Amino acid sequence: MEKNVISSSNIKTLNKDNLSIYLLLVETLGVFIYNKHCMDEVIVALATPPLKSALAIVRASGEDCLKILEEIYTAKLDLSKDKQVYFGYIKDEEETIDQCVVIVYTKPHGYTGENACEIMCHGSVNIANRIIEAFIKRGARLAERGEFSERAYLNNKIDLMQAEAVNDLIDAKTKEAQNLALLGLKGDNSKLVKPLRNKLADLLALLEVNIDFPEYEDIEVANVDKIIKEAKKMINLIDNLVQDGLKAKIIIEGVKVMLIGHTNVGKSSLLNALLNEEKAIVTSIEGTTRDIVDGEMNYQGVTFHFYDTAGLRENTSEIELIGIKKAKKLMKEMDYIVYVLDDINQEEPLHIDKKKIIKVVNKSELVKNRNKDYIYVSAKKRDVKPLLDELMKRLNLEKDNFKNPSINNARAIALLNKTKNALKQVIKDATLNLPIDIISVSLQEAYACVLAILGEDHDQGYEEEIFSRFCVGK
């Protein structure tokens, strides 16, 4: 589906009659409102970190970007070819800036689908900035966060899920997360959504035909049994996608785990043992840990984010009390709460979701009789494997979760759940024998949600939020 673009700056100038026509276009043609800048503008940015290095890359894209390049580059460009590599000098007026290798992409063969170039210069921030300035002097502007990827999306080079995978790949902290992000970048994740989209489109088309042409006897009848049967099939498909997606999301984003417990039970020692470094200060003095200390480690392909907190006790200083309040506030964001004890008789009622709590007895070397309801570790001996194994057991990950494509980001999973709710309403309406046009309303809502996952509904709210997470130059 082609993404039509209308600048929001022009919308403000529309009179009442023209605005009505515009809204009709939006409804019937799927016109996408692009309210940042005109797509014809040339954008330029540093695509590598602004640090001293062997090489730096300056990226530019836009209709006239190669015209600007021809003005400042000594090598003669052959724009009749798709992709070419050149060697020459970048100049601004008569002054030579640097000796550079340049890759030229003619429309639509580059990443953005526009004329584009990537200039590899020596890794001086000053040199990179002067090249950028040379482009800006000739009509380009600095790119915003994620704008190159956004243009790739708007020009149908990637869909919205692939765009999100680009950012996941940049943020990947483990090999496993990287592999899952690459599947998304290749479009394998998007392929999982398309069967659902097609099933919804087929059922929606059948309902619409029955609404518009009820007098024809040779068309398939959209009866209640068929509608319910197809809706249930799609709900089962969604359940499987969500289940696999949530597990992959764990691999990509990691797991948040908080250590809580009374003072001097060894929470800080346990954190140090888990991270295999002296991250937290450990003393025999009660209340040593006053603020939240955090760190992360990788275990069997999963990143665990651990948070050590101030010990729980009644007579606390004002500083400790602040630390405890911060811990209680952060507790809501945790995936699991590790309740650390050195004696099971210390345990007290906690107002926390029981599914999140893992009861851990530290100083296991001193324990003679063990209770199956507790996990036993020894921070002193760095014996923390039982806790890590319990965490992995609760995550219930399988080998396929580390290598198969999945719908694995929060936005897409939320939209799948919204699709499921709309389909439940379809079943409810069909069971009540409501008119087909009423049933069709919920089905249309489900279809719109699936289109939003891929970005085919051109919902700008999603796109702005997504691309704002990107770094400049990507």
One Martini backbone bead per residue (centre of mass of N, CA, C, O) as a GRO file, in nm:
protein
  474
    1MET     BB    1   0.094   0.037   0.025
    2GLU     BB    2   0.076   0.357  -0.029
    3LYS     BB    3   0.238   0.650   0.107
    4ASN     BB    4   0.087   0.930   0.165
    5VAL     BB    5   0.177   1.287   0.169
    6ILE     BB    6   0.103   1.539   0.425
    7SER     BB    7   0.149   1.843   0.538
    8SER     BB    8   0.058   1.999   0.835
    9SER     BB    9   0.112   2.296   0.745
   10ASN     BB   10  -0.127   2.283   0.527
   11ILE     BB   11  -0.379   2.224   0.703
   12LYS     BB   12  -0.410   2.510   0.837
   13THR     BB   13  -0.499   2.644   0.538
   14LEU     BB   14  -0.763   2.511   0.533
   15ASN     BB   15  -1.069   2.516   0.452
   16LYS     BB   16  -1.369   2.380   0.512
   17ASP     BB   17  -1.401   2.237   0.235
   18ASN     BB   18  -1.110   2.122   0.209
   19LEU     BB   19  -1.116   1.964   0.473
   20SER     BB   20  -1.332   1.762   0.386
   21ILE     BB   21  -1.168   1.644   0.154
   22TYR     BB   22  -0.927   1.553   0.325
   23LEU     BB   23  -1.086   1.357   0.512
   24LEU     BB   24  -1.174   1.176   0.279
   25LEU     BB   25  -0.891   1.090   0.194
   26VAL     BB   26  -0.811   0.957   0.456
   27GLU     BB   27  -1.044   0.742   0.451
   28THR     BB   28  -1.000   0.626   0.140
   29LEU     BB   29  -0.654   0.643   0.098
   30GLY     BB   30  -0.455   0.671   0.337
   31VAL     BB   31  -0.341   0.934   0.438
   32PHE     BB   32  -0.033   1.061   0.541
   33ILE     BB   33   0.075   1.246   0.815
   34TYR     BB   34   0.352   1.480   0.789
   35ASN     BB   35   0.481   1.696   1.061
   36LYS     BB   36   0.782   1.776   1.021
   37HIS     BB   37   0.884   1.745   0.711
   38CYS     BB   38   0.988   1.760   0.407
   39MET     BB   39   1.078   1.499   0.191
   40ASP     BB   40   1.269   1.683  -0.005
   41GLU     BB   41   1.469   1.711   0.199
   42VAL     BB   42   1.792   1.736   0.301
   43ILE     BB   43   1.972   1.508   0.497
   44VAL     BB   44   2.214   1.522   0.778
   45ALA     BB   45   2.463   1.297   0.943
   46LEU     BB   46   2.611   1.137   1.194
   47ALA     BB   47   2.665   0.768   1.206
   48THR     BB   48   2.876   0.809   1.425
   49PRO     BB   49   3.041   0.861   1.686
   50PRO     BB   50   3.158   1.161   1.861
   51LEU     BB   51   3.468   1.038   1.806
   52LYS     BB   52   3.775   0.935   1.817
   53SER     BB   53   3.885   0.777   1.507
   54ALA     BB   54   3.954   0.623   1.218
   55LEU     BB   55   3.642   0.655   1.142
   56ALA     BB   56   3.379   0.828   0.963
   57ILE     BB   57   3.015   0.881   0.911
   58VAL     BB   58   2.835   1.047   0.656
   59ARG     BB   59   2.488   1.109   0.611
   60ALA     BB   60   2.273   1.132   0.313
   61SER     BB   61   1.931   1.251   0.216
   62GLY     BB   62   1.770   1.310  -0.096
   63GLU     BB   63   1.698   1.439  -0.393
   64ASP     BB   64   1.968   1.660  -0.377
   65CYS     BB   65   2.227   1.518  -0.253
   66LEU     BB   66   2.399   1.461  -0.520
   67LYS     BB   67   2.431   1.754  -0.603
   68ILE     BB   68   2.592   1.838  -0.359
   69LEU     BB   69   2.818   1.633  -0.388
   70GLU     BB   70   2.922   1.738  -0.667
   71GLU     BB   71   3.017   2.020  -0.543
   72ILE     BB   72   3.230   1.870  -0.309
   73TYR     BB   73   3.338   1.646  -0.515
   74THR     BB   74   3.596   1.518  -0.721
   75ALA     BB   75   3.448   1.288  -0.811
   76LYS     BB   76   3.295   1.126  -1.072
   77LEU     BB   77   2.957   1.070  -1.121
   78ASP     BB   78   2.746   0.775  -1.185
   79LEU     BB   79   2.388   0.795  -1.196
   80SER     BB   80   2.314   0.526  -1.375
   81LYS     BB   81   2.384   0.377  -1.117
   82ASP     BB   82   2.299   0.235  -0.826
   83LYS     BB   83   2.591   0.139  -0.695
   84GLN     BB   84   2.875   0.335  -0.570
   85VAL     BB   85   3.234   0.370  -0.546
   86TYR     BB   86   3.443   0.639  -0.419
   87PHE     BB   87   3.746   0.845  -0.476
   88GLY     BB   88   3.830   1.147  -0.283
   89TYR     BB   89   3.750   1.497  -0.235
   90ILE     BB   90   3.649   1.722   0.005
   91LYS     BB   91   3.498   2.043  -0.065
   92ASP     BB   92   3.506   2.399   0.033
   93GLU     BB   93   3.533   2.541  -0.222
   94GLU     BB   94   3.892   2.560  -0.207
   95GLU     BB   95   3.878   2.373   0.045
   96THR     BB   96   4.019   2.099   0.187
   97ILE     BB   97   3.902   1.851   0.406
   98ASP     BB   98   3.909   1.543   0.268
   99GLN     BB   99   3.976   1.205   0.231
  100CYS     BB  100   3.730   1.000   0.053
  101VAL     BB  101   3.480   0.757   0.083
  102VAL     BB  102   3.198   0.695  -0.145
  103ILE     BB  103   2.857   0.605  -0.123
  104VAL     BB  104   2.619   0.558  -0.387
  105TYR     BB  105   2.255   0.611  -0.398
  106THR     BB  106   2.003   0.546  -0.607
  107LYS     BB  107   1.697   0.577  -0.680
  108PRO     BB  108   1.565   0.309  -0.467
  109HIS     BB  109   1.848   0.151  -0.344
  110GLY     BB  110   1.847   0.253  -0.071
  111TYR     BB  111   1.749   0.266   0.251
  112THR     BB  112   1.538   0.520   0.198
  113GLY     BB  113   1.465   0.540  -0.130
  114GLU     BB  114   1.675   0.753  -0.192
  115ASN     BB  115   1.891   0.967  -0.244
  116ALA     BB  116   2.229   0.866  -0.142
  117CYS     BB  117   2.502   0.899   0.111
  118GLU     BB  118   2.836   0.777   0.220
  119ILE     BB  119   3.090   0.927   0.420
  120MET     BB  120   3.433   0.831   0.449
  121CYS     BB  121   3.627   0.950   0.700
  122HIS     BB  122   3.817   1.071   0.914
  123GLY     BB  123   3.803   1.042   1.286
  124SER     BB  124   3.715   1.352   1.297
  125VAL     BB  125   3.495   1.569   1.423
  126ASN     BB  126   3.576   1.816   1.256
  127ILE     BB  127   3.550   1.688   0.976
  128ALA     BB  128   3.254   1.599   0.994
  129ASN     BB  129   3.138   1.883   1.051
  130ARG     BB  130   3.238   2.013   0.780
  131ILE     BB  131   3.072   1.833   0.595
  132ILE     BB  132   2.799   1.908   0.708
  133GLU     BB  133   2.827   2.214   0.653
  134ALA     BB  134   2.846   2.187   0.342
  135PHE     BB  135   2.554   2.085   0.313
  136ILE     BB  136   2.400   2.316   0.461
  137LYS     BB  137   2.498   2.551   0.271
  138ARG     BB  138   2.326   2.375   0.028
  139GLY     BB  139   2.027   2.299   0.193
  140ALA     BB  140   2.059   2.132   0.424
  141ARG     BB  141   1.977   1.929   0.714
  142LEU     BB  142   1.944   1.811   1.012
  143ALA     BB  143   1.883   1.522   1.143
  144GLU     BB  144   1.675   1.330   1.310
  145ARG     BB  145   1.566   1.098   1.501
  146GLY     BB  146   1.524   0.832   1.279
  147GLU     BB  147   1.487   0.958   0.980
  148PHE     BB  148   1.600   0.743   0.791
  149SER     BB  149   1.405   0.516   0.880
  150GLU     BB  150   1.145   0.674   0.824
  151ARG     BB  151   1.191   0.697   0.518
  152ALA     BB  152   1.199   0.397   0.464
  153TYR     BB  153   0.906   0.356   0.552
  154LEU     BB  154   0.763   0.571   0.364
  155ASN     BB  155   0.915   0.412   0.105
  156ASN     BB  156   0.876   0.090   0.147
  157LYS     BB  157   1.144  -0.061   0.266
  158ILE     BB  158   0.990  -0.073   0.543
  159ASP     BB  159   0.839  -0.164   0.819
  160LEU     BB  160   0.761  -0.110   1.146
  161MET     BB  161   0.893  -0.371   1.255
  162GLN     BB  162   1.169  -0.325   1.120
  163ALA     BB  163   1.231  -0.059   1.255
  164GLU     BB  164   1.236  -0.175   1.545
  165ALA     BB  165   1.470  -0.378   1.484
  166VAL     BB  166   1.691  -0.172   1.449
  167ASN     BB  167   1.693  -0.081   1.748
  168ASP     BB  168   1.735  -0.363   1.872
  169LEU     BB  169   2.015  -0.407   1.742
  170ILE     BB  170   2.157  -0.167   1.880
  171ASP     BB  171   2.062  -0.268   2.188
  172ALA     BB  172   2.199  -0.528   2.191
  173LYS     BB  173   2.360  -0.742   2.456
  174THR     BB  174   2.321  -1.010   2.295
  175LYS     BB  175   2.331  -1.263   2.075
  176GLU     BB  176   2.031  -1.342   2.098
  177ALA     BB  177   1.911  -1.057   2.053
  178GLN     BB  178   2.042  -1.012   1.780
  179ASN     BB  179   1.910  -1.248   1.625
  180LEU     BB  180   1.615  -1.149   1.664
  181ALA     BB  181   1.655  -0.873   1.526
  182LEU     BB  182   1.735  -0.984   1.246
  183LEU     BB  183   1.465  -1.116   1.185
  184GLY     BB  184   1.309  -0.848   1.185
  185LEU     BB  185   1.476  -0.705   0.960
  186LYS     BB  186   1.401  -0.930   0.738
  187GLY     BB  187   1.069  -0.987   0.803
  188ASP     BB  188   0.979  -1.241   0.975
  189ASN     BB  189   0.781  -1.113   1.178
  190SER     BB  190   0.575  -0.998   0.971
  191LYS     BB  191   0.484  -1.280   0.856
  192LEU     BB  192   0.308  -1.353   1.113
  193VAL     BB  193   0.077  -1.130   1.056
  194LYS     BB  194  -0.039  -1.172   0.762
  195PRO     BB  195  -0.238  -1.409   0.804
  196LEU     BB  196  -0.423  -1.245   0.992
  197ARG     BB  197  -0.488  -1.022   0.798
  198ASN     BB  198  -0.614  -1.207   0.575
  199LYS     BB  199  -0.840  -1.332   0.747
  200LEU     BB  200  -0.979  -1.065   0.812
  201ALA     BB  201  -1.027  -0.972   0.521
  202ASP     BB  202  -1.202  -1.211   0.432
  203LEU     BB  203  -1.429  -1.181   0.646
  204LEU     BB  204  -1.493  -0.885   0.586
  205ALA     BB  205  -1.569  -0.926   0.289
  206LEU     BB  206  -1.803  -1.119   0.338
  207LEU     BB  207  -1.975  -0.923   0.506
  208GLU     BB  208  -1.992  -0.693   0.297
  209VAL     BB  209  -2.136  -0.854   0.077
  210ASN     BB  210  -2.388  -0.925   0.253
  211ILE     BB  211  -2.467  -0.625   0.296
  212ASP     BB  212  -2.469  -0.516  -0.016
  213PHE     BB  213  -2.570  -0.831  -0.141
  214PRO     BB  214  -2.842  -0.998  -0.035
  215GLU     BB  215  -2.985  -1.093  -0.318
  216TYR     BB  216  -2.761  -1.289  -0.364
  217GLU     BB  217  -2.727  -1.652  -0.404
  218ASP     BB  218  -2.401  -1.707  -0.500
  219ILE     BB  219  -2.304  -1.627  -0.226
  220GLU     BB  220  -2.151  -1.645   0.057
  221VAL     BB  221  -2.257  -1.710   0.373
  222ALA     BB  222  -2.257  -1.512   0.679
  223ASN     BB  223  -2.272  -1.701   0.926
  224VAL     BB  224  -2.245  -1.758   1.256
  225ASP     BB  225  -2.063  -2.013   1.255
  226LYS     BB  226  -1.837  -1.897   1.076
  227ILE     BB  227  -1.761  -1.651   1.242
  228ILE     BB  228  -1.688  -1.803   1.503
  229LYS     BB  229  -1.481  -1.997   1.388
  230GLU     BB  230  -1.279  -1.781   1.273
  231ALA     BB  231  -1.236  -1.621   1.535
  232LYS     BB  232  -1.115  -1.857   1.701
  233LYS     BB  233  -0.872  -1.909   1.523
  234MET     BB  234  -0.748  -1.622   1.564
  235ILE     BB  235  -0.717  -1.637   1.871
  236ASN     BB  236  -0.519  -1.875   1.873
  237LEU     BB  237  -0.302  -1.732   1.708
  238ILE     BB  238  -0.260  -1.497   1.907
  239ASP     BB  239  -0.178  -1.660   2.157
  240ASN     BB  240   0.082  -1.773   2.028
  241LEU     BB  241   0.216  -1.502   1.959
  242VAL     BB  242   0.223  -1.386   2.248
  243GLN     BB  243   0.377  -1.609   2.391
  244ASP     BB  244   0.634  -1.590   2.212
  245GLY     BB  245   0.678  -1.281   2.244
  246LEU     BB  246   0.729  -1.266   2.553
  247LYS     BB  247   0.984  -1.443   2.547
  248ALA     BB  248   1.149  -1.268   2.348
  249LYS     BB  249   1.138  -1.009   2.518
  250ILE     BB  250   1.320  -1.118   2.739
  251ILE     BB  251   1.574  -1.156   2.561
  252ILE     BB  252   1.593  -0.854   2.471
  253GLU     BB  253   1.535  -0.693   2.765
  254GLY     BB  254   1.504  -0.869   3.004
  255VAL     BB  255   1.536  -0.895   3.373
  256LYS     BB  256   1.381  -0.783   3.671
  257VAL     BB  257   1.561  -0.784   3.993
  258MET     BB  258   1.488  -0.781   4.342
  259LEU     BB  259   1.648  -0.717   4.651
  260ILE     BB  260   1.519  -0.825   4.964
  261GLY     BB  261   1.537  -0.738   5.320
  262HIS     BB  262   1.700  -0.752   5.583
  263THR     BB  263   1.945  -0.670   5.764
  264ASN     BB  264   2.230  -0.866   5.724
  265VAL     BB  265   2.161  -1.110   5.492
  266GLY     BB  266   2.328  -1.051   5.204
  267LYS     BB  267   2.249  -0.877   4.953
  268SER     BB  268   2.518  -0.745   4.858
  269SER     BB  269   2.674  -1.011   4.835
  270LEU     BB  270   2.482  -1.133   4.626
  271LEU     BB  271   2.522  -0.925   4.408
  272ASN     BB  272   2.829  -0.969   4.374
  273ALA     BB  273   2.802  -1.270   4.298
  274LEU     BB  274   2.625  -1.233   4.045
  275LEU     BB  275   2.834  -1.017   3.905
  276ASN     BB  276   3.137  -1.068   3.978
  277GLU     BB  277   3.153  -0.806   4.175
  278GLU     BB  278   3.226  -0.501   4.361
  279LYS     BB  279   2.949  -0.312   4.376
  280ALA     BB  280   2.885  -0.345   4.676
  281ILE     BB  281   2.887  -0.251   4.996
  282VAL     BB  282   3.043  -0.444   5.266
  283THR     BB  283   2.913  -0.478   5.601
  284SER     BB  284   2.825  -0.514   5.954
  285ILE     BB  285   2.659  -0.265   5.919
  286GLU     BB  286   2.371  -0.136   5.958
  287GLY     BB  287   2.267   0.032   5.668
  288THR     BB  288   2.470   0.053   5.429
  289THR     BB  289   2.235   0.033   5.241
  290ARG     BB  290   2.049   0.321   5.100
  291ASP     BB  291   2.059   0.271   4.807
  292ILE     BB  292   2.034   0.183   4.484
  293VAL     BB  293   2.185  -0.111   4.348
  294ASP     BB  294   2.314  -0.191   4.020
  295GLY     BB  295   2.307  -0.470   3.777
  296GLU     BB  296   2.443  -0.692   3.514
  297MET     BB  297   2.373  -1.021   3.361
  298ASN     BB  298   2.459  -1.325   3.191
  299TYR     BB  299   2.223  -1.611   3.144
  300GLN     BB  300   2.163  -1.817   2.901
  301GLY     BB  301   2.084  -1.545   2.714
  302VAL     BB  302   2.006  -1.368   2.972
  303THR     BB  303   1.926  -1.056   3.103
  304PHE     BB  304   2.006  -0.943   3.432
  305HIS     BB  305   1.849  -0.706   3.650
  306PHE     BB  306   1.990  -0.593   3.945
  307TYR     BB  307   1.853  -0.494   4.282
  308ASP     BB  308   1.968  -0.324   4.553
  309THR     BB  309   1.854  -0.271   4.893
  310ALA     BB  310   1.735  -0.153   5.161
  311GLY     BB  311   1.691  -0.255   5.465
  312LEU     BB  312   1.453  -0.398   5.672
  313ARG     BB  313   1.345  -0.160   5.927
  314GLU     BB  314   1.236   0.043   6.180
  315ASN     BB  315   1.510   0.182   6.279
  316THR     BB  316   1.559   0.460   6.085
  317SER     BB  317   1.692   0.668   5.892
  318GLU     BB  318   1.625   0.907   5.670
  319ILE     BB  319   1.793   0.785   5.441
  320GLU     BB  320   1.684   0.495   5.454
  321LEU     BB  321   1.386   0.570   5.411
  322ILE     BB  322   1.426   0.668   5.122
  323GLY     BB  323   1.534   0.397   5.011
  324ILE     BB  324   1.277   0.231   5.075
  325LYS     BB  325   1.079   0.399   4.906
  326LYS     BB  326   1.222   0.351   4.636
  327ALA     BB  327   1.194   0.044   4.639
  328LYS     BB  328   0.878   0.030   4.647
  329LYS     BB  329   0.842   0.181   4.379
  330LEU     BB  330   1.022  -0.016   4.197
  331MET     BB  331   0.874  -0.291   4.248
  332LYS     BB  332   0.650  -0.261   4.021
  333GLU     BB  333   0.878  -0.312   3.778
  334MET     BB  334   0.918  -0.597   3.852
  335ASP     BB  335   0.944  -0.943   3.783
  336TYR     BB  336   1.122  -1.000   4.047
  337ILE     BB  337   1.139  -1.109   4.401
  338VAL     BB  338   1.407  -1.130   4.628
  339TYR     BB  339   1.385  -1.294   4.937
  340VAL     BB  340   1.618  -1.237   5.184
  341LEU     BB  341   1.765  -1.485   5.405
  342ASP     BB  342   1.912  -1.647   5.716
  343ASP     BB  343   1.611  -1.712   5.823
  344ILE     BB  344   1.291  -1.842   5.803
  345ASN     BB  345   1.189  -1.683   6.070
  346GLN     BB  346   1.196  -1.389   5.932
  347GLU     BB  347   0.947  -1.409   5.795
  348GLU     BB  348   0.713  -1.188   5.629
  349PRO     BB  349   0.459  -1.025   5.524
  350LEU     BB  350   0.383  -0.956   5.173
  351HIS     BB  351   0.262  -0.702   4.939
  352ILE     BB  352   0.294  -0.933   4.696
  353ASP     BB  353   0.315  -1.101   4.428
  354LYS     BB  354   0.365  -1.438   4.456
  355LYS     BB  355   0.479  -1.492   4.162
  356LYS     BB  356   0.741  -1.297   4.217
  357ILE     BB  357   0.845  -1.466   4.453
  358ILE     BB  358   1.176  -1.544   4.594
  359LYS     BB  359   1.297  -1.759   4.832
  360VAL     BB  360   1.610  -1.679   4.999
  361VAL     BB  361   1.883  -1.852   5.144
  362ASN     BB  362   2.148  -1.755   5.299
  363LYS     BB  363   2.409  -1.921   5.418
  364SER     BB  364   2.398  -2.242   5.349
  365GLU     BB  365   2.648  -2.350   5.519
  366LEU     BB  366   2.456  -2.318   5.798
  367VAL     BB  367   2.249  -2.524   5.686
  368LYS     BB  368   2.079  -2.827   5.760
  369ASN     BB  369   1.771  -2.774   5.723
  370ARG     BB  370   1.557  -2.805   5.443
  371ASN     BB  371   1.328  -2.619   5.238
  372LYS     BB  372   1.141  -2.648   4.944
  373ASP     BB  373   1.042  -2.327   4.948
  374TYR     BB  374   1.353  -2.281   4.913
  375ILE     BB  375   1.645  -2.107   4.826
  376TYR     BB  376   1.996  -2.199   4.825
  377VAL     BB  377   2.273  -1.987   4.916
  378SER     BB  378   2.627  -1.851   4.868
  379ALA     BB  379   2.789  -1.561   4.866
  380LYS     BB  380   3.065  -1.634   4.986
  381LYS     BB  381   3.096  -1.886   4.761
  382ARG     BB  382   2.942  -1.812   4.493
  383ASP     BB  383   2.654  -1.974   4.525
  384VAL     BB  384   2.399  -1.891   4.265
  385LYS     BB  385   2.271  -2.104   4.074
  386PRO     BB  386   1.992  -2.172   4.204
  387LEU     BB  387   1.869  -1.893   4.140
  388LEU     BB  388   1.912  -1.886   3.832
  389ASP     BB  389   1.755  -2.150   3.775
  390GLU     BB  390   1.485  -2.048   3.887
  391LEU     BB  391   1.449  -1.816   3.689
  392MET     BB  392   1.456  -1.991   3.430
  393LYS     BB  393   1.217  -2.170   3.506
  394ARG     BB  394   1.006  -1.933   3.514
  395LEU     BB  395   1.043  -1.845   3.214
  396ASN     BB  396   1.013  -2.090   3.013
  397LEU     BB  397   1.236  -2.146   2.807
  398GLU     BB  398   1.314  -2.223   2.470
  399LYS     BB  399   1.503  -2.278   2.198
  400ASP     BB  400   1.303  -2.142   1.994
  401ASN     BB  401   1.303  -1.853   2.133
  402PHE     BB  402   1.614  -1.794   2.019
  403LYS     BB  403   1.540  -1.851   1.676
  404ASN     BB  404   1.256  -1.741   1.639
  405PRO     BB  405   1.020  -1.566   1.524
  406SER     BB  406   0.852  -1.260   1.662
  407ILE     BB  407   0.623  -1.076   1.863
  408ASN     BB  408   0.846  -0.862   2.075
  409ASN     BB  409   0.678  -0.599   2.135
  410ALA     BB  410   0.471  -0.404   2.318
  411ARG     BB  411   0.302  -0.279   2.093
  412ALA     BB  412   0.225  -0.541   1.936
  413ILE     BB  413   0.106  -0.699   2.175
  414ALA     BB  414  -0.117  -0.494   2.242
  415LEU     BB  415  -0.256  -0.519   1.959
  416LEU     BB  416  -0.321  -0.819   1.979
  417ASN     BB  417  -0.505  -0.792   2.228
  418LYS     BB  418  -0.703  -0.599   2.089
  419THR     BB  419  -0.784  -0.796   1.869
  420LYS     BB  420  -0.897  -1.013   2.055
  421ASN     BB  421  -1.123  -0.840   2.184
  422ALA     BB  422  -1.271  -0.787   1.916
  423LEU     BB  423  -1.327  -1.091   1.856
  424LYS     BB  424  -1.496  -1.143   2.108
  425GLN     BB  425  -1.718  -0.947   2.017
  426VAL     BB  426  -1.793  -1.097   1.763
  427ILE     BB  427  -1.891  -1.353   1.906
  428LYS     BB  428  -2.104  -1.220   2.081
  429ASP     BB  429  -2.273  -1.094   1.849
  430ALA     BB  430  -2.325  -1.362   1.699
  431THR     BB  431  -2.465  -1.514   1.935
  432LEU     BB  432  -2.699  -1.277   1.937
  433ASN     BB  433  -2.784  -1.220   1.636
  434LEU     BB  434  -2.671  -0.986   1.508
  435PRO     BB  435  -2.618  -0.783   1.277
  436ILE     BB  436  -2.370  -0.775   1.046
  437ASP     BB  437  -2.299  -0.466   1.070
  438ILE     BB  438  -2.229  -0.491   1.374
  439ILE     BB  439  -2.010  -0.709   1.359
  440SER     BB  440  -1.821  -0.547   1.162
  441VAL     BB  441  -1.707  -0.336   1.358
  442SER     BB  442  -1.515  -0.525   1.524
  443LEU     BB  443  -1.364  -0.633   1.278
  444GLN     BB  444  -1.244  -0.361   1.192
  445GLU     BB  445  -1.084  -0.317   1.451
  446ALA     BB  446  -0.902  -0.565   1.421
  447TYR     BB  447  -0.780  -0.484   1.148
  448ALA     BB  448  -0.654  -0.213   1.238
  449CYS     BB  449  -0.456  -0.337   1.445
  450VAL     BB  450  -0.290  -0.504   1.243
  451LEU     BB  451  -0.201  -0.268   1.066
  452ALA     BB  452  -0.048  -0.120   1.299
  453ILE     BB  453   0.184  -0.319   1.334
  454LEU     BB  454   0.294  -0.252   1.027
  455GLY     BB  455   0.189   0.052   0.943
  456GLU     BB  456  -0.080   0.051   0.740
  457ASP     BB  457  -0.249   0.296   0.897
  458HIS     BB  458  -0.080   0.558   0.954
  459ASP     BB  459  -0.007   0.600   1.263
  460GLN     BB  460   0.160   0.865   1.393
  461GLY     BB  461   0.184   0.805   1.694
  462TYR     BB  462   0.368   0.561   1.666
  463GLU     BB  463   0.602   0.675   1.491
  464GLU     BB  464   0.707   0.900   1.670
  465GLU     BB  465   0.774   0.717   1.913
  466ILE     BB  466   0.968   0.522   1.771
  467PHE     BB  467   1.182   0.726   1.631
  468SER     BB  468   1.266   0.876   1.901
  469ARG     BB  469   1.464   0.630   1.996
  470PHE     BB  470   1.663   0.699   1.804
  471CYS     BB  471   1.945   0.779   1.660
  472VAL     BB  472   2.141   0.982   1.512
  473GLY     BB  473   2.172   0.854   1.170
  474LYS     BB  474   1.903   0.632   1.183
   0.00000   0.00000   0.00000
